[in-house]
Amino acid sequence: MTDRALVVVRAGALTTVQDRGRPGHAHLGVPRSGALDAPAAALVNRLVGNPPDAAVLETTLNGCALRPRSTVTVAVGGAPCPVTVGGRPAAWGAPVVVPAGELLDVGTATAGVRGYVAVGGGITVEPVLGSRATDLLSGLGPAPLTDGTVLPLGAPAGPPAPVDVVPQPGPPAELVLRVTLGPRDDWFTARAVRELTTRAYRVSAASNRIGLRTEGPPLERARTGELPSEGMVLGAVQVPPDGRPVVFLADHPTTGGYPVIAVVRAADLPSAAQALPGTPVRFVPVRRR
């Protein structure tokens, strides 16, 4: 039994191991996966002295609780939340030392959806296709955490960042997604395209790591029938038969037969990871580059 490990005391609603994902395997039907809010994951890694590709924990809404077997340095970021160590308040968004055997409690998010917990040395579960990320669609990587799970840790790679706190973007009050129309916008009426880019949608509670689902006016098709399955990319705005747009996120399928009316700019996707159900969504068209 190694001392470099974390014991999961409270797994929370959905806590997974994530890193920068496994790009380059779409031809095998394997999504990229990885942290939904990649900048937040990268920041907490920097705070504890990890390289950017170290694996972290991604929590959902109500956090998690962890007990290290040896003294570790941690940082919690992403969705703001209360943090305690041994029942005492601790810093959010800064390096924190957790003594061996003490309980680190990452509480319920006060805003946003997904929190990130980095530990010095990183989470060192066995990699699959070059990544330690949990992929909910394909089932690759470690299973979502359950109470009692033991997570191995690597050796610290560098010293923690010498900061008290660092600024992080807040969760969006309104989710603004810049989109490039196409490749299948011609499958929709001109009115549908106008509605997508002028009407207000809201984030659906049915959203998950696979896709951000929306509520709002259904988009009318100009063509009947279905497309043959074709490749799907991160940020694709697919329109299923109910007409409500779905924005594909990290665990999205690599192929699909519903038409893609637009693609979201990659820089806007981290905000989508933090948008609570009910958040207003606007799709803003930009020119093809």
ABEGO torsion letter per residue (X at the ends): XBABBBBBABAEABBBBBBAEBBGAAAAGBBAEEBABAAAAAAAAAAAGBBAABBBBBBBGAEBBBBBABBBBBBBBEBBBBBBBGGBBBBBGBBBBBBBGBBBBBBBBABEABBBBBBBGEBABBBBGGBABBBAAAGBEBBBBBBGBBBBBBBBABBBBBBABBBBBBBBABBBBBBBBOAAAAABBAAAAAAAAABBBBBBAABBAABBBBBEBBBBBABBEBBBBBBBBBGBBBBBAAGBBBBBBAABBABBABBBABBBBAAAAAAAAABBBGBBBBBBBBBBX
